[in-house]
Amino acid sequence: MSTAILTGQPVPGSSIEADLRSLGFDIRTATDAADAETLLAAVPSDQRVAVVDTRFVGHRHALRLGLTDPRFPLAAVPGAVTAQPAGRQALTRAMARENSASGGTALAVDSLADRIVTALDADGGEVHRPELGSLVSVVPADPQARNEARQAVGAVDDEAVRLKSAVKARDGFFTTFCISPYSRYLARWCARRGLTPNQVTTASLITALIAAGCAATGTRGGYIAAGLLLLFSFVLDCTDGQLARYSLQYSTLGAWLDATFDRAKEYAYYAGLALGAARGGDDVWALALGAMVLQTCRHVVDFSFNEANHDATANTSPTAALSGKLDSVGWTVWVRRMIVLPIGERWAMIAVLTAATTPRITLSVLLVGCAFAATYTTAGRVLRSLTRKARRTDRAAQALADLADSGPMTAALARLLPGGPRPTATLSAAVGAVLVTLGAWMWGPSWWVVLMAGAYVLLSAEAVEHPLKGALDWLVPPLFRAAEYGTVLILAAKADVNGALPAAFGLVAAVAYHHYDTVYRIRGNAGAPPAWLVRAVGGQEGRTLLVAMLAAVLTARQFTVALTVLAGAIALVVIAESIRFWVAAHRAGAPSVHDEGEPA
């Protein structure tokens, strides 16, 4: 329940009460400023409350943007201000201060809501003011101004603006031109039937899992159905975000579900392709696992670079300046967005290739495309980092340390290493990654790989011994991911026994879930997973060493069983803790988040 307190002299023919009721507000009318303060105190502290001037003229969607967005404790548009429970005390103090200054009788002269916003600003409150664009939101001072404002309202289609704003401002070419032109109407259809973004997200997941099942049949009809269903799943994936923006139904749980399900859908589809190929006598599990490893490492590069530069101060980079110039030319913007193979282009390519070719061709083309995209984006970010002198904060260094996922072995060794800070973190991580993966490639399951894994543990400790504030230290987490996932992939392939690669696929999927969950917690300002969870799953260096030892001491079939058990144990622990955390955060009313960043 939400309550709106109307203040000021009533205006005949005004639609403000009907507009507020349509937005879910219970209406209370104040006779003067003192009465408004009394009514505010009577509203339960766990409810949203708004103070709105009765003379307000504007679009209903302007009120919706200003008064119902769950992401902001305090928000305002001209003539109206709102507070969620987290901002309630600030609103109460501001109203009391303004009433004391005016003697509680200034409602007919000026807008109490606007004066409260001014007081909130003076008090240091963070008041969100939505970008209204062509939408009207004013408090007219006289009848002529009111008539002009009403004419301005009539000149702009409120619903058209609302539909347009439902589409993400920055998206890929395929999504922008092939999906969003009609998915926005599907989002409106869902909103009018009371469907929530989380329900649409779940429907998208179910559709993708059915698509993976169709691909697993190994028949041409199954592949065609899989491609079509994957595209429809992506339509629903776009719709859930557009529904959230259209109806302002943002939530912490919804953001986590959307991000997590995207990864689950794509990687389950890879597994479906591998199962379908196996029915036809072709083993492509190595390609499927390689695609998952490469895609996950790409994402970690994105996450690490963004976190490292989230609040860093730096001089202008020539590379960044060039990028800005290219973004000013229309066609280069779309070319650059397409070559990074965002989720829309990637899923469209997978769907078409699945329907028209074989799983081997599909996964091979995917690997080539993702490798090119990863090289392009990583090279550009390396150049930016080297040409820009950035001062990274302790928060950024902590985020990178959390993304590194270092376990108890690294922590113990880092405390024993002598000397002061050394600018070798990235080099140590890179050398360690090369040693362990190259050793696995050259010797396969053997004690030589265990020795290389031991060296990798030592180098991992050296890499994270000091805060990751170097120019290229954001590369440390993706290097760790490549080392761990690559070692599992290579040793499973070298085992050369049925079931080893599927088991490795399950293990990497479980660990990747843990790493993605860490990212989403950091993005939601919830901190890293608890230390006990990191210890329980061994940290990235502990798991790498354990897999190397299991490969060396067990037979190929025993190694397969061990990977399966390890995958199941890690999945059980990390998924259970993740669900517990996000459900608890949702119930506790954690600040709602919504990602408008780079296409995934």
C-alpha positions in Angstrom: 0.0 0.0 0.0 1.2 3.5 -0.8 -0.2 6.8 0.4 -0.3 10.2 -1.4 -0.9 13.4 0.6 -2.4 16.1 -1.6 -1.5 19.6 -0.6 -2.5 23.0 -1.9 -5.7 24.6 -3.2 -7.9 22.0 -5.1 -8.4 22.7 -8.8 -11.7 22.0 -10.4 -11.5 19.4 -13.2 -8.0 18.1 -12.1 -7.3 14.5 -12.8 -4.6 14.2 -10.2 -6.6 12.1 -7.7 -7.6 9.6 -10.5 -4.0 9.4 -11.7 -2.6 8.7 -8.3 -5.3 6.1 -7.6 -4.5 4.4 -10.9 -0.8 4.2 -9.7 -1.9 2.4 -6.5 -1.9 5.3 -4.1 -4.4 5.8 -1.3 -5.4 9.5 -1.2 -5.2 11.8 1.8 -6.0 15.6 1.5 -4.3 18.1 3.7 -6.0 21.4 4.6 -2.7 23.2 5.3 1.0 22.4 5.8 0.6 21.5 9.4 -2.1 19.1 8.5 0.1 17.5 5.9 2.8 17.0 8.5 0.2 15.3 10.7 -1.0 13.1 7.9 2.6 12.1 7.1 3.3 11.0 10.7 0.1 8.8 10.6 1.3 6.8 7.5 2.9 3.5 8.7 6.7 3.6 8.4 6.8 0.5 6.2 4.8 2.2 3.4 5.7 4.4 0.5 4.4 8.0 1.0 4.2 10.9 -1.5 3.5 14.5 -1.1 1.8 15.9 -4.2 0.6 19.4 -5.1 -3.1 19.4 -6.2 -2.2 21.9 -8.9 0.0 19.4 -10.7 -0.4 19.1 -14.4 1.4 16.5 -16.3 1.4 13.0 -17.8 0.5 10.1 -15.7 3.7 8.4 -16.8 5.7 11.3 -15.4 4.1 10.7 -12.0 4.8 6.9 -12.4 8.5 7.6 -13.0 8.7 10.0 -10.2 6.6 8.3 -7.5 6.7 4.5 -8.1 10.2 3.5 -9.1 11.4 1.0 -6.3 15.1 1.6 -6.9 15.3 5.0 -5.1 14.6 5.8 -1.5 13.8 9.4 -2.4 12.5 10.7 -5.8 10.8 13.7 -7.2 9.3 15.4 -10.2 8.1 19.0 -10.2 5.1 19.2 -7.8 5.6 15.8 -6.2 8.1 14.0 -4.0 8.1 10.5 -2.6 9.9 8.4 0.0 10.2 4.7 0.5 10.8 3.5 4.1 14.5 4.0 3.7 14.0 7.7 3.0 11.2 8.3 5.3 13.1 10.0 8.1 14.7 12.4 5.7 11.3 13.3 4.2 9.9 13.9 7.7 12.7 16.1 8.7 12.5 18.2 5.5 8.8 18.7 5.9 9.1 19.7 9.6 11.9 22.2 8.7 9.8 23.8 5.9 6.7 24.0 8.0 8.6 25.7 10.8 10.1 28.2 8.3 6.7 29.0 6.7 4.5 28.8 9.8 2.6 26.0 8.2 0.4 28.3 6.0 2.2 28.6 2.7 0.3 26.0 0.7 -1.7 28.4 -1.4 1.3 30.4 -2.4 3.9 27.9 -3.4 4.4 24.2 -3.7 5.1 22.4 -0.4 6.4 19.4 -2.4 9.0 21.5 -4.2 10.1 23.2 -1.0 10.5 19.8 0.6 12.8 18.7 -2.3 14.8 21.9 -1.9 15.2 21.1 1.8 16.2 17.5 1.1 18.9 18.7 -1.3 20.2 21.2 1.3 20.3 18.3 3.8 22.4 16.2 1.5 19.7 13.8 0.6 20.1 11.9 -2.7 16.8 12.7 -4.5 16.3 10.9 -7.8 14.9 13.0 -10.6 13.9 10.8 -13.5 14.6 12.0 -17.1 11.2 13.0 -18.4 12.1 14.0 -21.9 9.0 15.1 -23.7 6.7 14.3 -20.7 5.1 17.2 -18.9 5.3 17.7 -15.1 4.6 21.3 -13.9 2.8 23.2 -11.2 1.2 26.2 -13.1 1.1 29.5 -11.3 -2.0 30.9 -13.0 -4.9 29.7 -15.2 -3.1 30.7 -18.4 -0.1 28.6 -17.5 -2.5 25.8 -16.6 -4.1 25.9 -20.0 -0.8 25.9 -21.8 0.4 22.9 -19.7 -2.7 21.0 -20.5 -2.2 21.7 -24.2 1.4 20.4 -23.9 0.1 17.2 -22.2 -2.3 16.7 -25.1 0.4 17.1 -27.7 2.5 14.2 -26.4 1.4 10.6 -26.5 2.1 9.4 -22.9 1.8 5.7 -23.9 4.1 6.0 -26.9 6.8 7.6 -24.6 6.3 4.8 -22.1 6.7 2.1 -24.7 9.8 3.7 -26.2 11.4 4.0 -22.7 10.7 0.3 -22.1 13.5 -0.5 -24.5 17.1 -0.6 -23.2 18.9 2.5 -24.3 22.0 0.6 -25.4 21.7 -2.7 -27.1 23.0 -4.9 -29.9 21.9 -4.5 -33.6 19.9 -7.7 -33.7 18.0 -6.9 -30.5 17.4 -3.3 -31.4 16.1 -3.9 -34.9 14.8 -7.5 -34.9 13.4 -8.0 -31.4 12.6 -4.8 -29.6 10.2 -3.4 -32.3 7.6 -6.0 -31.3 8.8 -7.3 -27.9 7.8 -4.0 -26.3 4.2 -4.7 -27.2 4.5 -8.1 -25.7 5.8 -6.5 -22.6 2.7 -4.2 -22.5 0.4 -7.2 -23.1 2.0 -8.9 -20.1 1.7 -5.8 -17.9 -2.0 -5.4 -18.6 -2.6 -9.0 -17.6 -0.7 -8.7 -14.3 2.3 -10.8 -15.2 5.6 -9.9 -13.5 9.1 -9.8 -15.0 10.1 -12.7 -12.9 7.4 -14.9 -14.4 8.5 -13.9 -17.9 12.1 -14.6 -17.0 11.1 -18.1 -15.8 9.1 -18.7 -19.0 12.2 -17.8 -20.9 14.3 -20.3 -19.0 11.7 -23.1 -19.5 11.6 -22.3 -23.2 15.4 -22.5 -23.5 15.5 -25.8 -21.6 12.9 -27.2 -23.9 15.1 -26.0 -26.8 18.1 -27.8 -25.3 16.0 -30.9 -25.0 15.0 -30.7 -28.7 18.6 -30.3 -29.7 19.5 -33.3 -27.6 17.2 -35.5 -29.8 19.9 -35.4 -32.5 17.3 -35.2 -35.3 16.9 -32.5 -38.0 13.4 -31.7 -36.8 14.7 -31.4 -33.3 17.4 -29.0 -34.4 15.0 -26.8 -36.3 12.6 -26.8 -33.3 15.6 -26.0 -31.0 16.6 -23.0 -33.1 13.1 -21.6 -33.2 12.6 -22.1 -29.5 15.9 -20.5 -28.7 14.9 -17.4 -30.6 11.6 -17.3 -28.8 13.4 -17.7 -25.5 15.5 -14.6 -26.4 12.3 -12.7 -27.2 11.0 -13.5 -23.7 14.5 -12.6 -22.4 14.1 -9.1 -23.9 10.5 -8.9 -22.8 11.2 -9.4 -19.1 13.5 -6.3 -18.9 11.1 -4.2 -21.0 8.3 -5.3 -18.8 10.3 -4.2 -15.8 11.0 -0.8 -17.3 7.4 -0.4 -18.6 5.8 -1.1 -15.3 8.7 -0.1 -13.0 8.8 -3.6 -11.5 12.4 -3.7 -10.5 13.7 -6.0 -7.8 16.9 -7.4 -6.4 15.7 -10.9 -6.9 14.5 -10.2 -10.4 17.9 -8.8 -11.5 19.7 -11.9 -10.1 17.2 -14.3 -11.8 17.5 -12.5 -15.1 21.4 -12.6 -15.1 21.6 -16.1 -13.7 19.0 -17.6 -16.0 20.8 -16.1 -19.1 23.9 -18.1 -18.3 21.9 -21.3 -17.4 20.0 -21.1 -20.7 23.0 -20.7 -22.9 25.1 -23.3 -21.3 22.3 -25.8 -21.0 21.8 -25.3 -24.8 25.5 -26.1 -25.4 25.0 -29.4 -23.4 21.9 -30.1 -25.5 23.9 -29.7 -28.7 26.6 -32.1 -27.4 24.0 -34.7 -26.4 22.4 -34.4 -29.8 25.7 -34.9 -31.6 26.5 -37.9 -29.5 23.3 -39.5 -30.7 24.6 -39.2 -34.2 28.0 -40.6 -33.2 29.9 -37.3 -33.0 31.6 -36.3 -29.8 31.6 -32.5 -29.4 31.7 -32.3 -25.6 35.1 -30.7 -25.8 33.8 -28.0 -28.1 30.7 -27.4 -25.9 32.9 -27.1 -22.8 35.4 -24.9 -24.7 32.6 -22.6 -25.7 31.4 -22.3 -22.1 35.0 -21.7 -20.8 35.6 -19.0 -23.4 32.3 -17.3 -22.9 32.7 -17.2 -19.1 36.2 -15.8 -19.4 34.9 -13.1 -21.7 32.4 -12.1 -19.1 35.0 -12.1 -16.4 37.1 -9.7 -18.5 34.1 -7.4 -18.8 33.2 -7.6 -15.1 36.8 -7.1 -13.9 37.6 -4.2 -16.2 34.3 -2.4 -15.2 34.9 -3.0 -11.5 38.5 -1.8 -11.6 37.4 1.4 -13.3 34.1 1.9 -11.6 35.2 4.7 -9.4 38.8 5.2 -10.6 40.1 8.6 -11.5 42.3 8.9 -14.5 43.6 11.2 -17.3 42.1 10.9 -20.8 43.2 7.9 -22.8 43.9 8.3 -26.5 42.3 4.9 -27.0 39.1 6.0 -25.2 39.1 9.3 -27.2 39.3 7.3 -30.5 36.5 5.1 -29.3 34.4 8.1 -28.5 35.0 9.5 -32.0 34.0 6.2 -33.6 30.8 6.2 -31.5 29.9 9.6 -33.1 29.6 7.9 -36.5 26.3 5.9 -36.8 27.4 2.9 -38.8 30.6 2.3 -36.7 28.5 2.1 -33.5 26.5 -0.8 -34.9 29.5 -2.6 -36.4 31.4 -2.4 -33.1 28.4 -3.7 -31.2 28.0 -6.6 -33.6 31.6 -7.8 -33.7 31.7 -8.2 -29.9 29.0 -10.8 -30.4 26.5 -9.7 -27.7 23.8 -12.1 -26.6 21.4 -11.2 -29.4 23.8 -11.7 -32.2 25.2 -14.8 -30.5 21.9 -16.5 -29.9 20.7 -15.7 -33.4 23.8 -17.2 -34.9 23.5 -20.3 -32.7 19.8 -20.7 -33.6 20.3 -20.4 -37.3 23.4 -22.7 -37.4 21.6 -25.3 -35.2 18.6 -25.5 -37.6 20.7 -25.5 -40.8 23.9 -27.3 -39.9 25.4 -29.7 -37.3 26.3 -29.2 -33.7 30.0 -29.5 -34.6 29.7 -26.6 -37.0 27.6 -24.6 -34.7 30.0 -24.9 -31.8 33.1 -24.4 -34.0 31.7 -21.2 -35.5 30.7 -20.0 -32.0 34.2 -20.6 -30.7 35.8 -18.7 -33.5 33.4 -15.8 -33.1 33.8 -15.6 -29.4 37.6 -15.9 -29.6 37.6 -12.9 -32.1 35.3 -10.9 -29.9 37.3 -11.7 -26.8 40.6 -10.6 -28.5 39.0 -7.4 -29.8 37.5 -6.3 -26.5 40.5 -7.4 -24.3 43.0 -5.7 -26.6 41.1 -2.5 -26.5 40.9 -2.5 -22.7 44.6 -3.3 -22.3 45.4 -0.3 -24.5 43.1 1.9 -22.5 44.7 0.7 -19.3 48.3 1.3 -20.5 47.6 4.7 -22.0 45.6 6.0 -19.0 47.2 6.6 -15.6 44.4 5.5 -13.3 44.2 5.8 -9.5 42.2 2.8 -8.3 40.4 2.9 -5.0 40.4 0.4 -2.2 36.9 -0.6 -3.2 38.0 -1.5 -6.7 40.9 -3.5 -5.4 38.6 -5.4 -3.0 36.2 -6.1 -5.8 39.1 -7.6 -7.9 40.2 -9.6 -4.9 36.7 -11.0 -4.5 36.5 -11.8 -8.2 39.9 -13.6 -8.0 38.2 -16.2 -5.7 41.4 -17.0 -3.8 41.1 -19.9 -1.3 42.8 -20.7 2.0 46.0 -22.0 0.4 46.6 -18.7 -1.4 45.7 -16.7 1.7 48.2 -18.7 3.9 51.0 -18.5 1.3 50.4 -14.8 0.7 51.1 -14.1 4.4 54.4 -15.9 4.2 55.7 -14.2 1.1 58.4 -11.5 2.0 58.9 -8.0 0.6 56.8 -5.0 -0.2 54.3 -4.4 -3.1 55.6 -5.5 -6.5 54.0 -4.7 -9.9 54.0 -8.3 -10.9 50.5 -9.5 -10.1 49.3 -9.8 -13.7 52.6 -11.4 -14.8 52.5 -14.0 -12.0 48.9 -14.9 -12.8 49.7 -15.2 -16.5 52.8 -17.3 -16.0 50.9 -19.6 -13.5 48.0 -20.0 -16.0 50.4 -20.9 -18.8 52.3 -23.4 -16.7 49.4 -25.4 -15.5 47.4 -25.5 -18.7 50.5 -26.1 -20.9 51.6 -28.9 -18.4 48.1 -30.5 -18.7 48.3 -30.3 -22.5 51.8 -31.8 -22.7 51.7 -34.5 -20.0 48.1 -35.2 -19.4 47.1 -36.8 -16.1 50.5 -37.1 -14.4 52.5 -36.0 -11.4 54.2 -33.4 -13.7 50.9 -31.6 -13.9 50.6 -31.8 -10.1 54.0 -30.1 -9.9 52.8 -27.4 -12.3 49.6 -27.0 -10.3 51.7 -26.5 -7.2 53.7 -23.8 -9.0 50.5 -22.2 -10.0 49.3 -22.1 -6.4 52.5 -20.3 -5.4 52.2 -17.8 -8.3 48.5 -17.2 -7.5 49.5 -16.3 -3.9 52.2 -13.9 -5.3 49.6 -12.3 -7.6 47.1 -11.5 -4.8 49.7 -10.8 -2.1 49.0 -7.0 -2.3 46.0 -5.0 -3.4 45.2 -5.2 -7.1 45.7 -1.6 -8.1 48.0 -1.9 -11.0 47.2 -0.8 -14.5 46.5 -4.4 -15.7 45.6 -6.1 -12.5 42.0 -6.4 -13.7 43.3 -9.3 -15.8 44.1 -11.4 -12.8 40.6 -12.8 -12.3 40.1 -13.8 -15.9 43.5 -15.4 -16.0 42.6 -17.4 -12.9 39.3 -18.5 -14.6 41.2 -19.5 -17.8 43.7 -21.5 -15.7 41.2 -23.4 -13.7 38.6 -24.1 -16.4 41.3 -24.8 -19.0 43.0 -27.3 -16.7 39.7 -29.2 -16.1 38.9 -29.2 -19.8 42.3 -30.5 -20.9 42.7 -33.2 -18.3 39.2 -34.5 -19.0 39.9 -34.6 -22.7 43.3 -36.3 -22.0 41.5 -39.0 -19.9 40.0 -40.2 -23.2 37.1 -42.1 -21.7 33.4 -41.7 -22.2 31.8 -39.5 -19.6 34.9 -37.5 -18.6 34.1 -34.4 -20.7 30.4 -34.3 -19.7 31.5 -34.6 -16.0 34.0 -31.8 -16.6 31.3 -29.7 -18.2 29.2 -30.1 -15.0 32.1 -29.2 -12.8 32.9 -26.0 -14.8 29.2 -25.1 -14.9 29.0 -25.4 -11.1 32.1 -23.3 -10.5 31.1 -20.8 -13.1 27.8 -20.3 -11.3 29.7 -19.5 -8.1 31.8 -17.0 -10.0 28.8 -15.3 -11.7 27.0 -15.2 -8.3 30.0 -13.3 -6.9 29.8 -10.8 -9.7 26.1 -10.2 -9.1 26.6 -9.7 -5.4 29.3 -7.1 -6.1 27.1 -5.3 -8.6 24.3 -5.2 -6.1 26.6 -3.7 -3.5 26.1 -6.8 -1.3 29.7 -7.8 -1.0 31.4 -11.1 -1.8 30.1 -14.5 -0.9 30.9 -15.4 2.8 34.4 -16.6 3.6 33.1 -20.0 4.7 31.7 -20.6 1.2 35.0 -19.8 -0.5 36.8 -22.1 2.0 34.3 -24.9 1.5 34.7 -25.0 -2.2 38.5 -24.6 -2.0 39.2 -21.4 -3.8 40.3 -21.4 -7.5 43.8 -22.5 -6.7 42.7 -25.3 -4.4 40.3 -26.8 -7.0 42.9 -26.6 -9.7 45.4 -28.5 -7.6 42.8 -31.0 -6.5 41.7 -31.8 -10.1 45.4 -32.2 -11.1 46.0 -34.6 -8.2 42.8 -36.6 -8.9 43.8 -37.0 -12.5 47.3 -38.3 -11.5 46.3 -40.8 -8.8 43.0 -42.2 -10.3 42.3 -44.3 -13.4 40.4 -42.6 -16.2 37.1 -44.0 -15.1 37.7 -43.2 -11.5 38.7 -39.7 -12.5 35.3 -39.3 -14.3 33.4 -40.4 -11.2 35.5 -38.0 -9.0 34.7 -35.1 -11.3 31.0 -35.9 -11.2 31.0 -36.1 -7.4 33.0 -32.9 -7.1 30.6 -31.1 -9.5 27.6 -32.3 -7.6 29.0 -31.2 -4.2 30.1 -27.8 -5.4 26.8 -27.2 -7.2 24.8 -28.2 -4.1 26.8 -25.9 -1.8 27.0 -22.8 -4.0 23.5 -22.9 -5.3 21.9 -23.5 -1.9 23.9 -20.6 -0.4 23.1 -18.3 -3.4 19.3 -19.0 -3.2 19.4 -18.4 0.6 21.2 -15.1 0.2 19.1 -13.6 -2.7 15.8 -14.7 -1.2 16.8 -13.2 2.2 18.0 -10.0 0.4 14.6 -9.7 -1.4 12.6 -10.3 1.8 14.7 -7.7 3.7 13.8 -5.1 1.1 17.3 -4.7 -0.4 17.6 -1.8 -2.8 16.3 -2.8 -6.2 18.8 -2.9 -9.0 18.5 -3.0 -12.8 21.4 -3.5 -15.2 21.5 -1.1 -18.2 25.1 -1.9 -19.0 26.8 -3.6 -21.9 24.9 -6.4 -23.7 25.9 -9.8 -22.3 
